[in-house]
Structures are given as C-alpha cells and as structure tokens.
Amino acid sequence: MKSLFAGVLAMVILVVGGCATSKSKKAADLADMANEAMGEEDYLQAQRLYEEASLREPLTWQYHVGVGNAAIKAGNPGIAESHYSAALKLLNESTAAEMRDVRNEASVLYMLGREKEALALLEDASRRFPDNAELRQSVEEWDATAESLNEYRVERQYP
C-alpha cells in the first residue's frame, strides 16, 4: 500500500501547473505538458519540458523534482542528481516552516540515496511537533513511502 505521503508528493508534481500564478503560467504550461509526457512514458520529452520550466521558474522546487524523476526514467542519473540537489537546496532555504516541506525534503533526500538522513529529519520534526498527526503518520508510513520512491533513487541508476 502506497503511503499518503508518497501520494501527496506525486500529486504535487502532477498539479503544480494548476497552482501557479499568472507570472509563471508559461512554466506551469510546460509542467503540464511534461506531466502528459510522463504519462505517455516519453521520459526524454518530459525531462526536456521540466528542464525548461525549471529554467523559467528556477525557485520552484517541484520543477526540479520533475526533471529528476523524468531523468531517472530516461536513464540520466547525473541530471537527476543535480536537479534533486537543487530541489533540496530550495526546500532547505524555504522560509515557510510547513510540515509539507519537511516531508518533501525527506523524499528528496531519499531519492538522493540519503535514506537515514531522510528518516532522521522526519523523526526530529515529529519530536519537535508532537501534535502534528500528519507528520507522525509520515514517520509511521516511512517504509511504504520509501518503497514507492525506489524507482526514482539516483543511486539505483548508477552501474
């Protein structure tokens, strides 16, 4: 069973175009087209479209994750690692202290092959915010989340 957390991350990538402002509409349109290409398993095209979106809106971590996911599927782990790292940097620099960002940061850490660090991040945040049920659920469902993210792990793509 896929965890709710993994589903949320996937949905963020799929709907990021619908959440964009008019200023970033062109990047959002590219992300929508990239989502379609991913659905059609045209991973090189999806990678190209997400890359263009990330160039137009370089501070949107979701576009970098999209590039990474498409690049992994297209067999380009170096590109994936670069964009996952960019997404992680943006998440770390985020001024918002939303738990969603912590959970997404943990997912990106995992995709970079930093599983222990990802789980430690979630557990630490759960201790700091013991009343946050969603965060507790993320820790409890970590194994299912990790399993659902395995296909996007950079380290699994290197020979």
C-alpha positions as CSV (number, residue, x, y, z in Angstrom):
1,M,0.0,0.0,0.0
2,K,1.4,3.4,-1.0
3,S,1.5,5.8,1.8
4,L,-0.5,9.0,1.8
5,F,2.8,10.9,1.9
6,A,4.1,9.4,-1.3
7,G,0.7,10.1,-3.0
8,V,0.9,13.7,-1.9
9,L,4.4,14.2,-3.4
10,A,3.2,12.6,-6.7
11,M,0.2,14.9,-6.7
12,V,2.3,18.0,-6.1
13,I,4.3,17.2,-9.2
14,L,1.1,16.5,-11.2
15,V,-0.8,19.6,-10.2
16,V,2.0,22.1,-9.8
17,G,0.8,23.7,-13.1
18,G,-2.6,24.4,-11.6
19,C,-1.2,26.2,-8.6
20,A,1.0,28.7,-10.4
21,T,0.5,32.4,-10.6
22,S,-0.1,34.2,-13.9
23,K,3.5,35.3,-13.9
24,S,4.7,31.7,-14.1
25,K,1.9,30.5,-16.4
26,K,4.3,29.5,-19.1
27,A,6.4,27.4,-16.8
28,A,3.2,25.8,-15.5
29,D,2.1,25.1,-19.1
30,L,5.4,23.4,-19.7
31,A,5.0,21.3,-16.5
32,D,1.5,20.3,-17.6
33,M,3.0,19.1,-20.9
34,A,5.8,17.3,-19.0
35,N,3.2,15.5,-16.9
36,E,1.4,14.3,-20.0
37,A,4.7,13.1,-21.5
38,M,5.5,11.2,-18.2
39,G,2.0,9.6,-18.5
40,E,2.9,8.6,-22.1
41,E,6.3,7.2,-20.9
42,D,8.1,9.7,-23.1
43,Y,10.7,10.4,-20.4
44,L,13.2,12.4,-22.6
45,Q,10.4,14.8,-23.7
46,A,9.2,15.1,-20.1
47,Q,12.8,15.8,-18.9
48,R,13.2,18.5,-21.6
49,L,9.9,20.2,-20.7
50,Y,10.5,20.1,-16.9
51,E,14.0,21.5,-17.5
52,E,12.5,24.4,-19.5
53,A,10.0,25.0,-16.7
54,S,12.8,25.0,-14.1
55,L,14.8,27.5,-16.2
56,R,11.8,29.8,-16.3
57,E,11.0,29.4,-12.6
58,P,14.3,28.3,-11.0
59,L,13.0,28.7,-7.5
60,T,10.2,26.2,-7.9
61,W,11.5,23.0,-6.3
62,Q,8.7,20.9,-7.8
63,Y,10.0,21.5,-11.3
64,H,13.5,20.3,-10.3
65,V,11.9,17.2,-8.8
66,G,10.1,16.7,-12.0
67,V,13.3,16.9,-14.0
68,G,14.9,14.4,-11.6
69,N,12.1,11.9,-11.9
70,A,12.0,12.1,-15.7
71,A,15.8,11.9,-15.9
72,I,15.8,8.8,-13.8
73,K,13.2,7.2,-16.0
74,A,15.2,8.3,-19.1
75,G,18.4,6.8,-17.8
76,N,20.1,10.1,-16.9
77,P,21.0,9.7,-13.2
78,G,23.6,12.6,-13.3
79,I,21.0,15.1,-14.4
80,A,18.5,13.6,-11.8
81,E,21.0,14.0,-9.0
82,S,21.7,17.6,-10.0
83,H,18.1,18.6,-10.0
84,Y,17.2,16.7,-6.8
85,S,20.1,18.5,-5.2
86,A,18.7,21.9,-6.4
87,A,15.2,20.9,-5.1
88,L,16.7,20.0,-1.7
89,K,18.6,23.3,-1.6
90,L,15.4,25.2,-2.3
91,L,13.5,23.2,0.3
92,N,16.3,23.9,2.9
93,E,16.1,27.6,2.1
94,S,12.4,27.8,2.4
95,T,11.2,30.4,4.9
96,A,7.9,28.5,5.4
97,A,8.0,26.1,8.3
98,E,5.3,23.9,6.8
99,M,5.4,20.2,7.6
100,R,4.7,19.5,4.0
101,D,8.1,21.0,3.2
102,V,9.8,18.7,5.8
103,R,8.1,15.7,4.3
104,N,9.1,16.7,0.7
105,E,12.6,17.4,1.9
106,A,12.7,13.8,3.3
107,S,11.5,12.4,0.0
108,V,14.2,14.3,-2.0
109,L,16.9,13.1,0.5
110,Y,15.7,9.6,-0.1
111,M,15.8,9.9,-3.8
112,L,19.4,11.2,-3.5
113,G,20.2,7.9,-1.6
114,R,20.3,9.6,1.8
115,E,17.7,7.3,3.4
116,K,19.0,7.5,7.0
117,E,19.1,11.3,6.9
118,A,15.6,11.4,5.5
119,L,14.1,9.3,8.2
120,A,16.1,11.2,10.9
121,L,14.7,14.5,9.6
122,L,11.2,13.2,9.9
123,E,11.7,11.8,13.3
124,D,13.3,15.0,14.6
125,A,10.4,17.1,13.2
126,S,7.9,14.7,14.8
127,R,9.6,15.2,18.2
128,R,9.6,18.9,17.8
129,F,5.9,19.0,16.7
130,P,4.3,16.1,18.6
131,D,0.8,17.2,18.0
132,N,1.2,17.1,14.2
133,A,-0.7,14.0,13.2
134,E,0.3,14.2,9.5
135,L,4.0,14.3,10.5
136,R,3.5,11.3,12.8
137,Q,1.8,9.4,10.0
138,S,4.7,10.2,7.7
139,V,7.1,8.6,10.2
140,E,4.9,5.6,10.7
141,E,4.5,5.1,6.9
142,W,8.1,5.7,6.0
143,D,8.7,2.2,4.8
144,A,5.8,2.4,2.4
145,T,6.9,5.9,1.2
146,A,10.5,4.7,0.7
147,E,9.3,1.7,-1.3
148,S,7.1,3.9,-3.6
149,L,10.1,6.3,-4.2
150,N,12.6,3.5,-5.0
151,E,12.1,3.8,-8.8
152,Y,13.4,7.4,-8.5
153,R,16.5,6.8,-6.4
154,V,19.7,8.1,-8.0
155,E,22.0,5.5,-6.5
156,R,19.9,2.7,-8.1
157,Q,20.6,4.1,-11.5
158,Y,24.4,4.1,-11.4
159,P,26.1,0.9,-12.6
